Amino acid sequence: MKIIAMIPARYSASRFPGKLMKDLGGKSVILRTYEAALNTQLFDEVFVVTDSEIISKHIEDAGGKVLMSQKDHECGSDRIAEAVEFIDTDIVINVQGDEPFIDAVSLSKLIDVFQEDKIKEIDLASLKVEITDKDEIENPNNVKVITNQLGFALYFSRSVIPFHRDKQLDVKYYKHKGVYAFRKQALIDFYHMDLTPLEASEKIEAIRYLEVGKKIKMVETTIESVGIDTPEDLEKAKKYLNSL
C-alpha cells in the first residue's frame, strides 16, 4: 500500500494572511510542518501543494518537494486532489500546513484504519481530541465532531455539539484535528463534486463528504497540538515549541 503526504499551503489565509511563512523558532510554520511530516518516516513521499510562488521557492530552497496548484481552490481537499489525480498512490494523508506539531503516533493510527479495513468500507479517516475547557468548546475556530457508536462521524460544526440539555448526563466534547487520510478515489470524487449547502454554511470541508454519503472514521488521540489560525495561536505555538 503506497502512502503519500500532501500539505496544502495557501498564502492568503483569510484570518491570518501569510501565517505559513511566519517565524516559529527560527523556521517558518510551513517548513516546520513539512519537516515534521518527513521525520515521521511513515510516507513514501511528502509534498507541499501551494498556489504561492513565495512558499514554493521557500520549500524548494530547503530541499523539499513542491507541487504548484493550477487552479484556484476554496479548500485543502480540492487543492491536493488536483495535485494527486495523476499520482500513483493508494492512500493520501492531508497534513494541514498550519499544524506544525503533528506526531507520528497519531498519523500511524490513521494509516492503521486502512490497513485493518479489509472490505474497504472506509473512505476517510481523521483525528479527534477530547476538549474540556469551556472557552475551547465554545470557540468557533475549533471544529467539533460527533460520532456514532462505531466511531463514524455524524456531523462537524463550529457550534457546540452535542447540546448539553440534560445536565445529569456526562457529555464529552471532541475537537476535529485538521488531519485527513483518504482513499485516493474518495478524494477524487470530492474534487469533482459541487460545494454542498451545509459545507457552505459552516465552511468545513469534511461536511461535503458526509452530505454525499462518504464514511469518515474518527480516531481519537490524546496528543494535542497547536493549530495556527490567528496571531494569538502563533504565540501559543512559540511557547509550546519552547516547552519541548
C-alpha positions in Angstrom: 0.0 0.0 0.0 1.6 3.3 -1.1 1.0 6.2 1.2 1.9 9.8 0.5 1.5 13.0 2.5 0.2 16.2 1.0 0.5 19.6 2.8 -1.9 22.2 1.3 -0.3 25.6 1.8 -2.3 28.7 0.9 -0.5 32.0 1.4 -3.5 34.3 1.7 -5.4 32.8 4.7 -8.4 35.0 5.5 -8.0 35.1 9.3 -4.2 35.4 9.3 -2.6 36.2 5.9 0.9 34.9 5.4 0.7 32.8 8.6 2.6 29.8 7.0 5.6 32.0 6.4 5.7 33.4 9.9 8.7 32.6 12.0 8.3 29.8 14.6 11.5 29.3 16.5 13.8 30.2 13.6 11.9 28.3 10.8 8.7 29.1 9.0 5.5 27.4 10.1 5.2 25.6 6.8 8.8 24.4 6.8 8.3 23.0 10.4 5.2 21.2 9.2 6.9 19.7 6.2 9.9 18.6 8.3 7.6 17.1 10.9 5.8 15.0 8.2 9.2 13.8 6.8 10.5 12.9 10.2 7.6 10.5 10.9 9.1 8.2 8.2 5.6 7.0 7.5 5.3 8.1 3.9 6.7 7.1 0.6 6.7 10.8 -0.4 5.8 14.2 1.1 4.7 17.2 -0.9 3.8 20.8 -0.2 0.9 21.8 -2.5 0.6 25.6 -2.9 -0.6 28.4 -5.1 2.1 30.7 -3.8 5.5 31.3 -5.5 6.8 32.5 -2.2 6.0 29.3 -0.4 7.1 27.2 -3.4 10.5 28.8 -3.6 10.9 28.6 0.2 10.3 24.9 0.4 12.4 24.2 -2.7 15.3 26.2 -1.3 15.1 23.9 1.8 15.3 20.8 -0.4 11.6 20.0 -0.2 9.2 18.7 -2.8 6.5 21.2 -4.1 3.5 20.9 -6.4 2.0 24.1 -7.7 -1.8 24.4 -8.0 -3.0 25.2 -11.5 -6.5 26.4 -10.3 -8.0 28.5 -7.5 -9.4 26.4 -4.7 -11.6 27.0 -1.7 -10.3 24.2 0.5 -7.3 22.0 1.1 -9.0 18.8 -0.2 -9.6 20.4 -3.6 -6.0 21.6 -3.8 -4.5 18.2 -3.0 -7.0 16.4 -5.2 -5.9 18.4 -8.2 -2.3 17.5 -7.4 -2.8 13.8 -6.7 -5.2 13.0 -9.5 -2.4 11.6 -11.7 -0.1 10.3 -8.9 0.1 6.6 -8.3 -0.9 6.1 -4.7 -3.4 4.2 -2.5 -3.7 6.5 0.5 -3.3 10.2 0.7 -2.7 11.9 4.1 -3.6 15.6 4.2 -1.4 17.3 6.8 -2.6 20.8 7.4 0.1 23.4 6.8 -0.7 25.2 10.0 -0.3 22.1 12.2 3.5 22.1 12.7 3.4 19.7 15.7 1.6 16.7 14.2 3.0 13.5 15.6 3.9 10.0 14.2 1.7 8.2 16.7 -1.5 9.9 15.5 -0.6 9.5 11.9 0.1 5.8 12.4 -3.4 5.4 13.8 -4.9 6.9 10.7 -2.8 4.5 8.5 -3.9 1.6 10.6 -7.5 2.3 9.8 -7.0 1.5 6.2 -4.7 -1.5 6.8 -7.4 -3.0 9.0 -10.3 -2.2 6.7 -10.3 -5.4 4.7 -13.7 -4.7 3.0 -12.7 -1.2 2.1 -15.8 0.5 3.5 -14.0 3.5 4.9 -13.5 6.4 2.6 -11.7 8.7 5.0 -10.1 8.7 8.5 -9.4 11.7 10.6 -8.4 12.7 14.2 -10.3 14.0 17.2 -9.2 15.0 20.6 -11.3 15.5 23.7 -11.6 19.1 25.0 -12.9 20.1 28.4 -12.2 23.8 28.6 -15.4 25.9 28.2 -13.7 28.5 26.0 -12.2 25.8 23.8 -15.6 24.2 23.4 -17.4 27.4 22.5 -14.6 28.8 20.2 -16.0 28.7 16.6 -12.4 28.4 15.3 -12.5 24.9 16.9 -14.5 22.5 14.8 -16.3 20.0 16.9 -17.3 16.5 15.8 -19.8 13.9 17.0 -19.7 10.2 16.0 -21.9 7.2 16.1 -21.1 4.2 18.4 -18.9 2.7 15.8 -16.7 5.8 15.6 -18.0 7.1 12.3 -18.6 10.9 12.0 -22.2 12.1 12.2 -21.5 15.8 11.9 -19.0 18.5 12.2 -19.8 22.0 13.4 -18.3 25.3 14.7 -21.2 25.4 17.1 -21.2 23.5 20.4 -22.2 19.9 19.6 -23.8 18.0 21.3 -26.0 20.5 23.1 -25.9 19.5 26.8 -29.6 19.8 27.7 -29.7 17.1 30.4 -27.1 18.2 32.9 -27.4 14.9 34.8 -25.7 13.1 32.0 -21.9 13.4 31.3 -21.2 14.8 27.8 -17.8 14.6 26.1 -16.7 17.2 23.5 -14.3 16.4 20.7 -12.3 18.8 18.6 -11.6 17.8 15.0 -7.9 18.0 14.3 -7.2 19.0 10.7 -5.5 15.9 9.5 -7.2 13.6 7.0 -6.4 10.3 5.4 -8.2 9.5 2.2 -8.6 6.6 -0.2 -7.4 8.2 -3.4 -10.8 7.7 -5.1 -12.7 9.4 -2.3 -10.5 12.4 -2.7 -11.0 12.5 -6.5 -14.8 12.1 -6.1 -14.8 15.1 -3.7 -12.8 17.1 -6.2 -15.5 16.6 -8.9 -18.4 17.5 -6.6 -20.0 20.9 -6.2 -19.9 22.7 -2.9 -22.7 21.4 -0.7 -25.2 23.5 1.3 -24.1 22.6 4.9 -20.4 22.8 3.9 -21.0 26.3 2.5 -22.8 27.3 5.7 -20.2 26.0 8.2 -17.1 26.4 6.0 -16.0 22.9 6.9 -14.9 20.7 4.0 -15.4 17.4 5.9 -19.2 18.1 5.8 -19.2 17.7 2.0 -18.1 14.1 2.4 -20.9 13.4 4.8 -23.5 15.1 2.7 -22.8 12.8 -0.3 -22.6 9.7 1.8 -18.9 9.1 2.4 -17.9 7.3 5.6 -15.4 9.0 7.8 -13.8 7.0 10.6 -12.8 9.2 13.5 -9.7 8.2 15.5 -9.2 9.5 19.0 -5.8 10.8 20.0 -4.7 12.2 23.4 -1.9 14.2 21.8 -2.9 17.8 21.5 -1.1 20.1 19.0 -1.3 23.8 18.4 -3.0 24.7 15.1 -2.2 28.2 14.0 -5.3 30.2 12.9 -4.6 33.6 14.5 -1.6 35.7 15.7 -2.5 34.6 19.2 -2.2 30.9 18.2 1.3 31.7 16.8 2.3 33.0 20.2 0.9 29.8 21.8 2.9 27.7 19.3 6.1 29.5 20.2 5.6 28.8 23.9 4.7 25.2 23.1 7.9 24.8 21.0 10.0 26.2 23.8 8.5 23.7 26.2 9.5 20.7 24.1 
